[in-house]
Amino acid sequence: MTESPAPPLGLVDPAAHWPADDLDLDAYLRRVGHRGAVTPDGRTLRDLHRAHVAAITFENLDVRLGRGVAVDLPRVQDKLVRAGRGGYCYEHGVLFGAVLQRLGYRVDRLLARTGDPAETPRPRSHLVLRVDDGDRAWLADVGFGSGLLEPLPLAEDAPRRQGRWEYRLRRGLDGAWRLQERADRDWSTLLTFTEEPQYPVDVEVANHNTATSPHSPFTRQHIVVRKDDESVRRLIDREYTEERPGQPARARSLTDQEYAAALVDDFGLPLGPTEIGALLALLPPPGTEPPTAPDLELRFPTGGHRA
């Protein structure tokens, strides 16, 4: 009996390992409020990206509640779509990638480093998407918390404005892409990534580290973020911060009642009294020293993504 020949090296397509059959596309479109076209082109990608960021909050509260975070599509969909919750980058990326795949885009999942490794090397711990609409390639990232509102062409184009924010992509001497955001006159590198496609197991391992490592800010602090064209709002433990480009950040510490109201009213999280009570029990009392946001550790956390 002769053995079957091994498949040629280099012909395994990581995208084929990301199933989208379990996706309830209609439920997702209702969740993000998209009623427009679903033709797999640049305009649909932009509209869906903006709708997703506007509708689904960035948050890590299940980590803090001891529930952990699953990154398989059925459980991500149950949480972010059916239960109306938010999540962090792996959950957002798994869901959005499946949506785009079902619509007919070519989608590659990529793992990025926060910040610039030329300054401070950090692990590949943030999930972004390379999306091809048949005409051009795009960088899509709906799970960065305070990052892109819409996709960027994957090219060294002129800077692009998104509301009051401005972004560009540049290649470094190492060949990796840098996603940069303008801060006044300077450019700050948010992410560094290559175009090496990842398998589900790569994301599972990265997620495990982010959700369990004592060095990860997501195991040490409650983090909730929403961004729109005008501002980014962060709730880090009790500290509520609102930032607008070119203006000083406004921050205040919340009481228990204010914290509960902010989760539901400001960040749109359908949490019940028992869950909110459990979260409050983990927080320092009102009036204690606030967390370190927006210092470098929270903007570019070692164990996860920027909040």
Secondary structure, 3 states (H helix, E strand, C coil): CCCCCCCCCCCCCHHHHCCCCCCCHHHHHHHHCCCCCCCCCHHHHHHHHHHHHHHCCEECHHHHCCCCCCCCHHHHHHHHHHCCCCECHHHHHHHHHHHHHHHCCEEEEEEEEECCCCCCCCCEEEEEEEEECCCCEEEECCCCCCCCCCCEECCCCCCEEECCEEEEEEECCCCCEEEEEEECCEEEEEEEECCCCCCHHHHHHHHHHHHHCCCCHHHCCCEEEEECCCCEEEEECCEEEEECCCCCCEEEECCHHHHHHHHHHHCCCCCCHHHHHHHHHCCCCCCCCCCCCCCHHHHCCCCCCCC
